[in-house]
């Protein structure tokens, strides 16, 4: 399998020079790129994060999201996410931020 080409800047991200959150995101992008035999990354202006629920991703997804959260990772482009359901009676018990 051919490895996807990365620019020097992208290699810095993968090496963790911009923090753990960006390193983890780049690691995921590289794995996907290699799997789909992409030649390189492309520039995007926005992204949609799909499948972010326990039902679709299980424990592995939760673990990955916890890694992003604990690293203080933030998106760097406009990012959307499907709305999640919230228990309107027990939202405080579930530690949902009221803001």
N, C-alpha and C positions, 0 to 999 in steps of 0.2 A: 504494500500500500504506500502510495506517495504521500509525503507529509506536505501540508499546506504551507505556502510561502508566507512569511511574516516580515513586515518592515522592521527596521531597527526599533522604532517606537513601540510596535506591537510586541516585539521580543522583550522590551523593558517591562511592559505590562505583565507579560507571562512570567518574567523573572521576579515579579513582586515589587518593582521599584515604585509603584503607585498605590501600594496597599494590598492587603489580603483580599478584599472584596473584588477589586479589579482583576487580581491574579486568578481568582476562582472563576470569574466570569470568562476570562480569556481561555482558561483551561477547558471550560465547557464548550466554548465556541470552536476551539481547535479540535477537540474530539469530534464534534459534529462535522466540522469541515473535512477532517480526514475521512470520516465514515462516508460522507457523500462525495468524496474525491474533489472537493473544491480546490481551485488553484490558489485563491487568496480571499481575504476578507474584502467586503465592499463598504463604502461609507453609507450610513443611513441617517435620516433626520429624526426618526421616531421608531418605536417598537411596541409590540403588544406581547405581554407575558401571558401565556396560555397554559391551562392545565394546572393551576396552582391550587390544588385542593388535595386533601388526604386521600380522597376517593380515587383520584387519578394518579397520584404519585407515591402514596404510601410513606413508609418510614424514611426512605431514601430522600424523598422530596423535603420532608420536614427537616431532616438533618442538614440538607443543603441550604434551605432557607434560614435555619438557625445560624449557620456559618456566615451567611451574608449579613444577617442582623447583628451578630456579635462583633463583626469586623467594622461595623459602622458604615457599610457600603451604601451608596446612594446612586441613583441612576444619573447619567450624564446627558441623556437626551430625553425628549418627551416620551413618556412611557405610560401605557394604559394597562389595565388589568380587569378581567371580568369581575363584576360585583359578587361578593360572597354573601351568603345568608348569615344573619345574626339573630340569635334568640332574643327577641324583644323583652322577654321576661327576665332572663338570666344573664344579660350581657355583662353586668359587673362581675358576676361569678366567673365568667370566662375571660376576665381581664381585658376586655375591649376598652380601648382608650376613649374617653367620652368626647374628645376633640376629633 
